[in-house]
Amino acid sequence: MLKALVLSASYCLFCLVSQAQNVNSAAILARKQVPILCYHQIRDWRASDKQADKDYIIPPATFKAHLKMLADSGYHTILPDELYDYLTKGTLLPAKPIMLTFDDTDGDQFEGARPELMKYGFNGVYFITTIDIAKNKHYMDRKQIKQLSDEGNVIACHTQDHTNLKKYKGSDWQIQIDKPTKKLEAITGKPVKYFAFPFGEWNSKGLPELEKRGFKAAFQLSQPRDPNDPIMTIRRILGCGYWSAETLDYNIKHDFGRPVRRTVTLAQAK
């Protein structure tokens, strides 16, 4: 029995290592980037909201205008497995692909964003901070997260409590990554294969820890990708609350318009 367990563990480790070795970073960097939007709170602004807060708080009317523009422009939402296959294998994507992501477990993502996505046949990716599940009336509960998963959206990990990954050491990896992942898998009944960095912050030494835990890809915000591990530093841009649909359209086209060649130097990438 012990021998069988050791062989099984060795095989799993081999598969993870083989997967990492089979990822061609140069090929990934040479492919045109797929636009990925990142949303947080979807609610009207309050008098107490600062200008910087409005990067992360999008009024419902503005969010609706964003999605209508995407639909009218012929965009098709894709999910992380499709993006992964495109980046690592060159698998074809639908015309005008885009990914819609939502961070931090906010309840208005279920109550406000979900009906709008369904209106246009869109799907999304929800990066969950597990400490916030059913924290209060402003956050999603387990039933809502399960429903999103059952409806064809992807549930992914955003740590336990949004602690910056750059600060992890020792047991932080178990607390912030392993336990939340298992909790989300228990809720959805599906493997959790994707991760988003809190605050979009990451460092190269932390990437192998994510790969070791079986994540296929990880998502940051708008920093340059790691030239040696671009699959674990996929870029997103904020769907800012003060962007009109026209401004969003402009930023999608200019932020994701070209591939980045592997000839980029490490100094340039920092």
Backbone as CSV, one residue per row, in Angstrom:
resi,resn,N_x,N_y,N_z,CA_x,CA_y,CA_z,C_x,C_y,C_z
1,MET,0.837,-1.209,0.000,0.000,0.000,0.000,0.869,1.255,0.000
2,LEU,1.888,1.282,0.881,2.773,2.447,0.958,3.490,2.661,-0.362
3,LYS,3.941,1.560,-0.965,4.636,1.665,-2.248,3.720,2.255,-3.314
4,ALA,2.468,1.830,-3.313,1.507,2.337,-4.291,1.272,3.829,-4.108
5,LEU,1.190,4.269,-2.849,0.987,5.694,-2.579,2.179,6.517,-3.037
6,VAL,3.380,5.994,-2.794,4.595,6.697,-3.221,4.641,6.807,-4.729
7,LEU,4.308,5.707,-5.420,4.298,5.720,-6.888,3.265,6.707,-7.421
8,SER,2.094,6.742,-6.772,1.041,7.670,-7.200,1.476,9.111,-7.026
9,ALA,2.094,9.424,-5.860,2.564,10.782,-5.600,3.657,11.165,-6.587
10,SER,4.529,10.216,-6.893,5.611,10.485,-7.841,5.064,10.777,-9.229
11,TYR,4.018,10.042,-9.593,3.416,10.262,-10.911,2.780,11.642,-10.998
12,CYS,2.068,12.041,-9.938,1.437,13.367,-9.927,2.486,14.466,-10.040
13,LEU,3.588,14.310,-9.303,4.658,15.292,-9.373,5.257,15.338,-10.766
14,PHE,5.416,14.161,-11.372,5.944,14.100,-12.744,5.039,14.854,-13.705
15,CYS,3.729,14.659,-13.551,2.771,15.342,-14.435,2.871,16.846,-14.296
16,LEU,2.999,17.331,-13.041,3.099,18.770,-12.820,4.378,19.323,-13.422
17,VAL,5.488,18.613,-13.222,6.761,19.052,-13.781,6.711,19.032,-15.302
18,SER,6.116,17.963,-15.860,6.025,17.852,-17.312,5.195,18.986,-17.884
19,GLN,4.099,19.329,-17.190,3.250,20.420,-17.656,4.044,21.720,-17.693
20,ALA,4.812,21.995,-16.621,5.600,23.222,-16.570,6.649,23.238,-17.670
21,GLN,7.294,22.069,-17.930,8.338,22.001,-18.932,7.784,22.166,-20.339
22,ASN,6.512,21.756,-20.537,5.923,21.809,-21.866,5.423,23.200,-22.237
23,VAL,5.416,24.116,-21.299,4.978,25.476,-21.582,6.130,26.237,-22.243
24,ASN,5.884,26.696,-23.454,6.900,27.409,-24.227,6.703,28.906,-24.030
25,SER,7.526,29.497,-23.188,7.346,30.910,-22.841,7.517,31.813,-24.050
26,ALA,8.465,31.482,-24.928,8.690,32.308,-26.113,7.462,32.317,-27.008
27,ALA,6.830,31.158,-27.160,5.634,31.075,-27.993,4.484,31.858,-27.382
28,ILE,4.364,31.786,-26.059,3.291,32.524,-25.381,3.464,34.025,-25.583
29,LEU,4.681,34.507,-25.397,4.942,35.937,-25.540,4.757,36.418,-26.969
30,ALA,4.926,35.520,-27.936,4.800,35.897,-29.338,3.356,35.974,-29.802
31,ARG,2.442,35.406,-29.025,1.033,35.417,-29.429,0.359,36.721,-29.007
32,LYS,-0.587,37.139,-29.810,-1.344,38.338,-29.482,-2.078,38.133,-28.158
33,GLN,-1.978,39.122,-27.278,-2.645,39.021,-25.990,-4.165,39.117,-26.147
34,VAL,-4.858,38.307,-25.392,-6.318,38.363,-25.360,-6.725,39.397,-24.318
35,PRO,-7.621,40.317,-24.655,-8.042,41.304,-23.651,-8.784,40.647,-22.492
36,ILE,-8.386,41.038,-21.284,-9.011,40.514,-20.072,-9.358,41.704,-19.186
37,LEU,-10.617,41.800,-18.812,-11.087,42.890,-17.963,-11.253,42.405,-16.532
38,CYS,-10.987,43.289,-15.599,-11.102,42.970,-14.180,-12.066,43.959,-13.519
39,TYR,-13.142,43.431,-12.949,-14.121,44.253,-12.243,-14.145,43.883,-10.760
40,HIS,-14.549,44.854,-9.951,-14.676,44.637,-8.514,-16.109,44.968,-8.087
41,GLN,-16.297,46.082,-7.413,-17.634,46.456,-6.955,-18.453,47.048,-8.108
42,ILE,-19.725,46.689,-8.125,-20.644,47.224,-9.135,-21.786,47.887,-8.375
43,ARG,-21.620,49.181,-8.147,-22.612,49.950,-7.385,-22.436,51.421,-7.696
44,ASP,-23.422,52.203,-7.362,-23.317,53.650,-7.564,-22.308,54.245,-6.588
45,TRP,-21.668,55.312,-7.042,-20.690,55.989,-6.186,-21.379,56.672,-5.006
46,ARG,-20.627,56.739,-3.905,-21.093,57.449,-2.726,-20.253,58.699,-2.538
47,ALA,-20.750,59.611,-1.735,-20.018,60.856,-1.492,-18.665,60.582,-0.845
48,SER,-18.575,59.491,-0.114,-17.328,59.161,0.582,-16.282,58.493,-0.314
49,ASP,-16.665,58.116,-1.530,-15.725,57.442,-2.434,-14.706,58.434,-2.979
50,LYS,-13.439,58.096,-2.859,-12.375,58.926,-3.406,-12.201,58.633,-4.895
51,GLN,-11.491,59.513,-5.586,-11.288,59.318,-7.015,-10.599,57.985,-7.292
52,ALA,-9.614,57.641,-6.454,-8.904,56.376,-6.654,-9.827,55.179,-6.470
53,ASP,-10.842,55.317,-5.604,-11.784,54.221,-5.383,-12.578,53.904,-6.648
54,LYS,-12.753,54.899,-7.485,-13.604,54.729,-8.668,-12.944,53.882,-9.751
55,ASP,-11.654,53.573,-9.583,-11.047,52.550,-10.427,-11.734,51.206,-10.189
56,TYR,-12.172,50.997,-8.957,-12.658,49.692,-8.529,-14.174,49.653,-8.311
57,ILE,-14.830,50.772,-8.431,-16.279,50.835,-8.222,-16.916,51.343,-9.504
58,ILE,-17.660,50.488,-10.168,-18.283,50.875,-11.431,-19.794,50.972,-11.241
59,PRO,-20.381,52.128,-11.548,-21.833,52.251,-11.430,-22.534,51.257,-12.348
60,PRO,-23.673,50.705,-11.926,-24.376,49.708,-12.741,-24.667,50.181,-14.165
61,ALA,-25.038,51.443,-14.330,-25.333,51.936,-15.679,-24.094,51.910,-16.563
62,THR,-22.945,52.234,-15.978,-21.691,52.198,-16.738,-21.317,50.766,-17.078
63,PHE,-21.488,49.861,-16.115,-21.195,48.449,-16.377,-22.077,47.921,-17.505
64,LYS,-23.339,48.269,-17.482,-24.245,47.836,-18.548,-23.788,48.377,-19.904
65,ALA,-23.317,49.628,-19.913,-22.830,50.217,-21.160,-21.575,49.488,-21.657
66,HIS,-20.705,49.085,-20.730,-19.512,48.330,-21.102,-19.904,47.031,-21.808
67,LEU,-20.823,46.276,-21.188,-21.194,44.989,-21.755,-21.939,45.133,-23.072
68,LYS,-22.757,46.149,-23.175,-23.468,46.377,-24.444,-22.477,46.686,-25.558
69,MET,-21.469,47.504,-25.259,-20.449,47.804,-26.260,-19.723,46.540,-26.699
70,LEU,-19.389,45.679,-25.739,-18.691,44.431,-26.081,-19.564,43.552,-26.975
71,ALA,-20.838,43.441,-26.612,-21.745,42.608,-27.410,-21.954,43.208,-28.801
72,ASP,-22.201,44.513,-28.860,-22.433,45.176,-30.149,-21.198,45.127,-31.042
73,SER,-20.009,45.062,-30.418,-18.753,45.031,-31.170,-18.363,43.622,-31.606
74,GLY,-19.162,42.633,-31.211,-18.904,41.274,-31.660,-17.934,40.476,-30.816
75,TYR,-17.689,40.906,-29.565,-16.798,40.146,-28.701,-17.478,38.862,-28.213
76,HIS,-16.662,37.840,-28.013,-17.114,36.563,-27.466,-16.298,36.266,-26.207
77,THR,-16.982,35.994,-25.100,-16.247,35.687,-23.873,-15.651,34.281,-23.945
78,ILE,-14.448,34.166,-23.409,-13.810,32.863,-23.279,-13.490,32.635,-21.811
79,LEU,-13.161,31.392,-21.484,-12.829,31.023,-20.113,-11.365,30.581,-20.036
80,PRO,-10.819,30.438,-18.833,-9.377,30.206,-18.706,-8.839,28.968,-19.425
81,ASP,-9.607,27.881,-19.471,-9.103,26.704,-20.186,-8.869,27.016,-21.661
82,GLU,-9.785,27.779,-22.261,-9.623,28.157,-23.666,-8.404,29.055,-23.851
83,LEU,-8.221,29.999,-22.915,-7.060,30.888,-22.994,-5.771,30.093,-22.835
84,TYR,-5.754,29.162,-21.891,-4.567,28.349,-21.652,-4.187,27.553,-22.904
85,ASP,-5.177,26.933,-23.539,-4.899,26.145,-24.740,-4.409,27.026,-25.885
86,TYR,-4.947,28.218,-25.987,-4.488,29.160,-27.016,-3.042,29.564,-26.765
87,LEU,-2.737,29.909,-25.521,-1.390,30.398,-25.216,-0.337,29.297,-25.302
88,THR,-0.677,28.095,-24.880,0.319,27.024,-24.814,0.360,26.139,-26.053
89,LYS,-0.767,26.077,-26.791,-0.827,25.176,-27.946,-1.182,25.877,-29.256
90,GLY,-1.602,27.132,-29.166,-2.030,27.829,-30.365,-3.430,27.461,-30.812
91,THR,-4.227,26.858,-29.913,-5.603,26.479,-30.245,-6.409,27.716,-30.639
92,LEU,-7.196,27.574,-31.694,-7.963,28.708,-32.200,-9.022,29.160,-31.198
93,LEU,-9.242,30.463,-31.165,-10.271,31.067,-30.329,-11.376,31.633,-31.207
94,PRO,-12.549,31.904,-30.635,-13.594,32.563,-31.421,-13.163,33.959,-31.843
95,ALA,-13.848,34.515,-32.814,-13.548,35.872,-33.263,-13.706,36.848,-32.102
96,LYS,-12.783,37.790,-32.003,-12.807,38.829,-30.978,-13.016,38.254,-29.572
97,PRO,-12.089,37.436,-29.108,-12.222,36.865,-27.757,-11.949,37.903,-26.678
98,ILE,-12.594,37.743,-25.556,-12.357,38.591,-24.392,-12.685,37.776,-23.149
99,MET,-12.029,38.082,-22.041,-12.340,37.414,-20.780,-12.799,38.456,-19.769
100,LEU,-13.865,38.151,-19.066,-14.406,39.023,-18.031,-14.136,38.385,-16.675
101,THR,-13.419,39.094,-15.818,-13.087,38.558,-14.502,-13.597,39.483,-13.405
102,PHE,-13.887,38.879,-12.251,-14.463,39.603,-11.117,-13.733,39.165,-9.850
103,ASP,-13.209,40.130,-9.110,-12.408,39.847,-7.925,-13.163,40.160,-6.634
104,ASP,-12.866,39.393,-5.597,-13.162,39.752,-4.201,-14.532,39.357,-3.668
105,THR,-15.310,38.543,-4.407,-16.501,37.919,-3.817,-17.666,38.884,-3.584
106,ASP,-17.617,40.069,-4.170,-18.676,41.050,-3.920,-20.040,40.539,-4.374
107,GLY,-21.043,40.734,-3.519,-22.380,40.254,-3.820,-23.005,40.901,-5.032
108,ASP,-22.629,42.149,-5.324,-23.225,42.813,-6.486,-22.732,42.211,-7.793
109,GLN,-21.684,41.409,-7.739,-21.262,40.682,-8.934,-22.302,39.619,-9.293
110,PHE,-22.930,39.044,-8.280,-23.997,38.068,-8.516,-25.315,38.764,-8.845
111,GLU,-25.656,39.754,-8.027,-26.957,40.399,-8.183,-27.007,41.344,-9.390
112,GLY,-25.886,42.028,-9.667,-25.887,43.018,-10.733,-25.218,42.576,-12.008
113,ALA,-24.021,41.988,-11.895,-23.271,41.611,-13.097,-23.856,40.377,-13.766
114,ARG,-24.207,39.371,-12.983,-24.670,38.099,-13.536,-25.832,38.253,-14.519
115,PRO,-26.901,39.021,-14.182,-27.994,39.153,-15.160,-27.551,39.807,-16.472
116,GLU,-26.610,40.756,-16.382,-26.134,41.414,-17.590,-25.322,40.460,-18.457
117,LEU,-24.487,39.642,-17.834,-23.732,38.650,-18.594,-24.676,37.667,-19.279
118,MET,-25.670,37.219,-18.551,-26.613,36.248,-19.106,-27.398,36.836,-20.277
119,LYS,-27.685,38.126,-20.207,-28.422,38.789,-21.287,-27.726,38.625,-22.628
120,TYR,-26.376,38.646,-22.600,-25.605,38.583,-23.842,-24.966,37.212,-24.078
121,GLY,-25.292,36.238,-23.229,-24.693,34.926,-23.372,-23.227,34.900,-23.000
122,PHE,-22.815,35.812,-22.115,-21.430,35.891,-21.671,-21.219,35.021,-20.432
123,ASN,-19.981,34.569,-20.250,-19.549,33.893,-19.033,-18.402,34.666,-18.411
124,GLY,-18.155,34.410,-17.124,-17.087,35.127,-16.436,-16.271,34.225,-15.535
125,VAL,-15.227,34.821,-14.969,-14.338,34.147,-14.029,-14.400,34.912,-12.716
126,TYR,-14.691,34.210,-11.633,-14.864,34.842,-10.327,-13.738,34.402,-9.402
127,PHE,-12.862,35.347,-9.065,-11.742,35.087,-8.171,-12.191,35.383,-6.735
128,ILE,-12.275,34.335,-5.941,-12.920,34.401,-4.627,-11.899,34.509,-3.491
129,THR,-12.102,35.496,-2.617,-11.402,35.529,-1.333,-12.308,34.819,-0.325
130,THR,-11.855,33.681,0.170,-12.776,32.820,0.911,-13.202,33.380,2.262
131,ILE,-12.406,34.246,2.865,-12.801,34.813,4.155,-14.059,35.675,4.027
132,ASP,-14.329,36.147,2.799,-15.472,37.036,2.578,-16.756,36.290,2.242
133,ILE,-16.697,34.981,2.053,-17.903,34.238,1.698,-18.930,34.369,2.827
134,ALA,-20.089,34.942,2.482,-21.175,35.155,3.457,-20.737,35.991,4.650
135,LYS,-19.724,36.829,4.461,-19.224,37.668,5.552,-20.304,38.611,6.067
136,ASN,-21.036,39.192,5.141,-22.198,40.018,5.466,-23.048,40.123,4.200
137,LYS,-24.039,40.978,4.215,-24.968,41.039,3.089,-24.337,41.560,1.805
138,HIS,-23.139,42.094,1.889,-22.488,42.659,0.719,-21.644,41.638,-0.053
139,TYR,-21.583,40.408,0.438,-20.735,39.392,-0.190,-21.554,38.166,-0.597
140,MET,-21.030,37.438,-1.560,-21.685,36.223,-2.010,-21.596,35.127,-0.949
141,ASP,-22.585,34.236,-0.965,-22.547,33.078,-0.082,-22.201,31.832,-0.899
142,ARG,-22.095,30.707,-0.236,-21.709,29.457,-0.887,-22.693,29.057,-1.988
143,LYS,-23.975,29.245,-1.718,-25.000,28.861,-2.692,-24.860,29.668,-3.982
144,GLN,-24.593,30.959,-3.861,-24.439,31.795,-5.045,-23.183,31.426,-5.831
145,ILE,-22.095,31.130,-5.123,-20.860,30.722,-5.793,-21.078,29.415,-6.544
146,LYS,-21.767,28.476,-5.901,-22.079,27.198,-6.558,-22.953,27.419,-7.780
147,GLN,-23.912,28.315,-7.685,-24.798,28.586,-8.819,-24.017,29.164,-9.989
148,LEU,-23.112,30.098,-9.719,-22.293,30.652,-10.792,-21.502,29.551,-11.495
149,SER,-20.939,28.652,-10.711,-20.184,27.541,-11.287,-21.086,26.646,-12.129
150,ASP,-22.251,26.312,-11.594,-23.180,25.433,-12.308,-23.671,26.059,-13.608
151,GLU,-23.703,27.378,-13.651,-24.185,28.077,-14.855,-23.107,28.244,-15.918
152,GLY,-21.920,27.698,-15.678,-20.882,27.719,-16.699,-19.798,28.742,-16.504
153,ASN,-19.826,29.440,-15.378,-18.738,30.358,-15.046,-17.630,29.596,-14.328
154,VAL,-16.467,30.218,-14.211,-15.331,29.577,-13.546,-15.093,30.232,-12.188
155,ILE,-14.970,29.405,-11.168,-14.633,29.861,-9.823,-13.143,29.607,-9.605
156,ALA,-12.417,30.633,-9.186,-10.971,30.535,-9.052,-10.522,31.166,-7.736
157,CYS,-9.263,30.969,-7.405,-8.730,31.354,-6.096,-8.143,32.773,-6.105
158,HIS,-8.457,33.515,-5.042,-7.908,34.865,-4.849,-7.385,35.003,-3.414
159,THR,-6.942,33.891,-2.846,-6.406,33.749,-1.491,-7.513,33.700,-0.438
160,GLN,-7.095,33.534,0.797,-8.052,33.534,1.897,-8.520,34.943,2.227
161,ASP,-7.587,35.877,2.415,-7.987,37.195,2.907,-7.294,38.355,2.184
162,HIS,-6.837,38.106,0.946,-6.284,39.167,0.098,-4.917,39.661,0.575
163,THR,-4.186,38.825,1.293,-2.826,39.188,1.690,-1.909,39.179,0.475
164,ASN,-1.048,40.177,0.379,-0.128,40.316,-0.745,0.800,39.101,-0.830
165,LEU,0.842,38.470,-2.007,1.651,37.267,-2.179,3.137,37.513,-1.954
166,LYS,3.601,38.728,-2.170,5.021,39.033,-1.971,5.466,38.823,-0.524
167,LYS,4.509,38.800,0.399,4.838,38.698,1.814,4.803,37.257,2.338
168,TYR,4.454,36.287,1.498,4.261,34.924,1.989,5.566,34.273,2.428
169,LYS,5.469,33.531,3.514,6.575,32.701,3.973,6.003,31.604,4.858
170,GLY,6.697,30.495,4.917,6.283,29.406,5.788,4.865,28.940,5.547
171,SER,4.059,28.941,6.607,2.696,28.403,6.539,1.723,29.299,5.770
172,ASP,2.167,30.495,5.364,1.281,31.384,4.597,0.767,30.701,3.340
173,TRP,1.592,29.864,2.731,1.179,29.192,1.503,0.006,28.247,1.761
174,GLN,0.014,27.579,2.889,-1.095,26.685,3.219,-2.351,27.493,3.569
175,ILE,-2.151,28.563,4.340,-3.290,29.370,4.794,-3.928,30.140,3.646
176,GLN,-3.108,30.757,2.822,-3.619,31.650,1.788,-3.950,30.956,0.464
177,ILE,-3.337,29.796,0.210,-3.527,29.143,-1.082,-4.186,27.767,-0.937
178,ASP,-3.580,26.878,-0.153,-4.063,25.500,-0.102,-5.469,25.401,0.486
179,LYS,-5.692,26.004,1.638,-6.998,25.899,2.290,-8.113,26.563,1.474
180,PRO,-7.906,27.777,0.958,-8.960,28.380,0.133,-9.283,27.555,-1.114
181,THR,-8.255,26.988,-1.727,-8.481,26.176,-2.925,-9.358,24.980,-2.597
182,LYS,-9.044,24.278,-1.510,-9.840,23.120,-1.117,-11.269,23.527,-0.776
183,LYS,-11.432,24.683,-0.137,-12.776,25.147,0.220,-13.608,25.420,-1.021
184,LEU,-13.011,26.055,-2.012,-13.736,26.351,-3.250,-14.062,25.078,-4.017
185,GLU,-13.146,24.124,-3.991,-13.411,22.849,-4.661,-14.547,22.104,-3.981
186,ALA,-14.633,22.224,-2.665,-15.729,21.588,-1.933,-17.066,22.248,-2.265
187,ILE,-17.043,23.558,-2.469,-18.281,24.283,-2.801,-18.764,23.937,-4.201
188,THR,-17.858,23.933,-5.166,-18.251,23.777,-6.572,-18.244,22.329,-7.049
189,GLY,-17.473,21.471,-6.373,-17.316,20.110,-6.851,-16.427,20.016,-8.075
190,LYS,-15.640,21.066,-8.324,-14.764,21.113,-9.488,-13.357,21.521,-9.054
191,PRO,-12.342,21.107,-9.811,-10.983,21.541,-9.470,-10.813,23.036,-9.684
192,VAL,-10.010,23.654,-8.842,-9.675,25.075,-8.973,-8.278,25.150,-9.579
193,LYS,-8.206,25.669,-10.795,-6.966,25.605,-11.573,-6.341,26.965,-11.849
194,TYR,-7.001,28.046,-11.407,-6.522,29.379,-11.769,-6.503,30.280,-10.536
195,PHE,-5.632,31.282,-10.594,-5.337,32.125,-9.438,-5.180,33.572,-9.892
196,ALA,-5.618,34.511,-9.043,-5.381,35.938,-9.286,-4.652,36.528,-8.093
197,PHE,-3.614,37.307,-8.371,-2.798,37.905,-7.320,-3.538,39.062,-6.639
198,PRO,-3.627,39.065,-5.310,-4.178,40.240,-4.624,-3.395,41.495,-4.988
199,PHE,-4.110,42.557,-5.264,-3.540,43.838,-5.675,-2.795,43.737,-7.019
200,GLY,-2.854,42.583,-7.678,-2.073,42.382,-8.893,-0.595,42.226,-8.640
201,GLU,-0.190,42.085,-7.383,1.223,42.075,-6.999,1.785,40.653,-7.000
202,TRP,2.994,40.498,-7.548,3.623,39.176,-7.604,5.132,39.343,-7.656
203,ASN,5.840,38.263,-7.405,7.279,38.234,-7.637,7.649,36.878,-8.225
204,SER,8.765,36.823,-8.916,9.139,35.611,-9.651,9.352,34.407,-8.735
205,LYS,9.840,34.643,-7.531,10.123,33.511,-6.653,8.855,32.832,-6.149
206,GLY,7.727,33.525,-6.207,6.475,32.923,-5.773,5.792,32.087,-6.845
207,LEU,6.167,32.266,-8.106,5.484,31.571,-9.191,5.632,30.059,-9.125
208,PRO,6.840,29.536,-8.829,6.955,28.072,-8.719,6.068,27.472,-7.636
209,GLU,5.805,28.243,-6.569,4.927,27.741,-5.513,3.504,27.535,-6.041
210,LEU,3.059,28.430,-6.912,1.729,28.276,-7.508,1.706,27.087,-8.463
211,GLU,2.749,26.946,-9.252,2.823,25.825,-10.194,2.867,24.496,-9.451
212,LYS,3.608,24.473,-8.348,3.724,23.260,-7.544,2.370,22.830,-6.999
213,ARG,1.494,23.790,-6.799,0.169,23.495,-6.264,-0.848,23.190,-7.359
214,GLY,-0.389,23.083,-8.579,-1.250,22.626,-9.659,-1.992,23.702,-10.424
215,PHE,-1.737,24.983,-10.139,-2.393,26.034,-10.913,-1.832,26.049,-12.338
216,LYS,-2.726,26.126,-13.299,-2.305,26.139,-14.700,-1.873,27.529,-15.142
217,ALA,-2.482,28.553,-14.558,-2.162,29.930,-14.937,-2.553,30.852,-13.795
218,ALA,-1.934,32.034,-13.788,-2.247,33.042,-12.773,-2.370,34.399,-13.445
219,PHE,-3.177,35.270,-12.830,-3.542,36.547,-13.437,-3.139,37.702,-12.527
220,GLN,-2.484,38.676,-13.115,-2.084,39.880,-12.393,-2.955,41.035,-12.895
221,LEU,-2.382,42.251,-12.891,-3.067,43.375,-13.530,-2.227,43.814,-14.729
222,SER,-1.775,45.043,-14.774,-1.228,45.550,-16.038,0.287,45.642,-16.102
223,GLN,1.006,45.043,-15.147,2.463,45.051,-15.220,2.944,44.189,-16.393
224,PRO,4.181,44.407,-16.853,4.746,43.488,-17.849,4.766,42.062,-17.303
225,ARG,4.592,41.092,-18.176,4.633,39.691,-17.767,6.065,39.263,-17.450
226,ASP,6.175,38.235,-16.623,7.486,37.652,-16.365,7.970,37.005,-17.662
227,PRO,9.122,37.401,-18.201,9.561,36.870,-19.492,9.849,35.383,-19.464
228,ASN,10.127,34.847,-18.262,10.407,33.415,-18.146,9.178,32.593,-17.764
229,ASP,8.114,33.253,-17.338,6.919,32.531,-16.895,5.652,33.349,-17.184
230,PRO,5.411,33.658,-18.459,4.269,34.518,-18.781,2.912,33.875,-18.512
231,ILE,2.857,32.546,-18.485,1.581,31.883,-18.236,1.098,32.112,-16.806
232,MET,2.041,32.435,-15.904,1.686,32.679,-14.512,1.588,34.164,-14.187
233,THR,1.691,35.002,-15.207,1.605,36.457,-14.991,0.777,37.094,-16.114
234,ILE,-0.346,36.483,-16.429,-1.210,36.975,-17.505,-1.799,38.329,-17.114
235,ARG,-1.806,39.249,-18.060,-2.226,40.631,-17.796,-3.737,40.795,-17.863
236,ARG,-4.231,41.718,-17.032,-5.609,42.188,-17.096,-5.595,43.711,-16.981
237,ILE,-6.683,44.339,-17.347,-6.846,45.761,-17.064,-8.146,45.960,-16.289
238,LEU,-8.143,46.972,-15.443,-9.345,47.297,-14.675,-10.422,47.868,-15.588
239,GLY,-11.640,47.414,-15.389,-12.782,48.065,-16.022,-13.187,49.243,-15.157
240,CYS,-12.480,50.342,-15.328,-12.610,51.483,-14.415,-14.010,52.065,-14.403
241,GLY,-14.431,52.498,-13.213,-15.770,53.026,-13.053,-16.027,54.327,-13.777
242,TYR,-14.959,55.094,-14.075,-15.150,56.366,-14.764,-14.850,56.266,-16.253
243,TRP,-14.680,55.047,-16.777,-14.492,54.867,-18.215,-15.846,54.720,-18.900
244,SER,-16.059,55.512,-19.917,-17.220,55.301,-20.773,-16.987,54.046,-21.604
245,ALA,-18.016,53.603,-22.314,-17.855,52.456,-23.205,-16.813,52.752,-24.280
246,GLU,-16.775,53.987,-24.756,-15.802,54.365,-25.782,-14.375,54.322,-25.235
247,THR,-14.195,54.778,-23.990,-12.869,54.729,-23.375,-12.427,53.292,-23.157
248,LEU,-13.347,52.448,-22.721,-13.023,51.035,-22.555,-12.602,50.433,-23.885
249,ASP,-13.334,50.705,-24.925,-13.013,50.187,-26.256,-11.601,50.613,-26.670
250,TYR,-11.263,51.876,-26.435,-9.930,52.389,-26.775,-8.850,51.639,-25.997
251,ASN,-9.063,51.461,-24.697,-8.039,50.826,-23.869,-7.883,49.340,-24.188
252,ILE,-8.963,48.668,-24.519,-8.853,47.272,-24.932,-7.950,47.165,-26.156
253,LYS,-8.190,48.007,-27.133,-7.451,47.916,-28.391,-5.986,48.319,-28.239
254,HIS,-5.706,49.252,-27.340,-4.330,49.735,-27.213,-3.520,48.969,-26.165
255,ASP,-4.180,48.403,-25.152,-3.441,47.641,-24.139,-3.160,46.206,-24.569
256,PHE,-3.955,45.677,-25.475,-3.815,44.275,-25.863,-3.632,44.117,-27.371
257,GLY,-3.127,45.138,-28.021,-3.078,45.131,-29.476,-1.964,44.336,-30.108
258,ARG,-0.887,44.059,-29.359,0.276,43.424,-29.990,0.838,42.309,-29.113
259,PRO,1.479,41.318,-29.750,2.230,40.340,-28.961,3.496,40.981,-28.419
260,VAL,4.063,40.403,-27.370,5.336,40.871,-26.832,6.376,39.815,-27.141
261,ARG,7.398,40.180,-27.884,8.392,39.212,-28.330,9.306,38.780,-27.194
262,ARG,9.828,37.569,-27.310,10.677,36.991,-26.267,12.017,37.716,-26.151
263,THR,12.324,38.570,-27.133,13.589,39.309,-27.087,13.597,40.401,-26.043
264,VAL,12.438,40.645,-25.391,12.393,41.617,-24.328,13.376,41.224,-23.228
265,THR,14.113,42.181,-22.718,15.115,41.889,-21.691,14.473,41.893,-20.315
266,LEU,15.146,41.275,-19.372,14.629,41.251,-18.014,14.537,42.651,-17.436
267,ALA,15.494,43.496,-17.782,15.480,44.879,-17.274,14.260,45.618,-17.817
268,GLN,13.924,45.378,-19.100,12.761,46.037,-19.684,11.472,45.542,-19.059
269,ALA,11.473,44.303,-18.644,10.242,43.704,-18.119,9.928,44.136,-16.711
270,LYS,10.895,44.718,-16.019,10.673,45.132,-14.633,10.022,46.499,-14.573
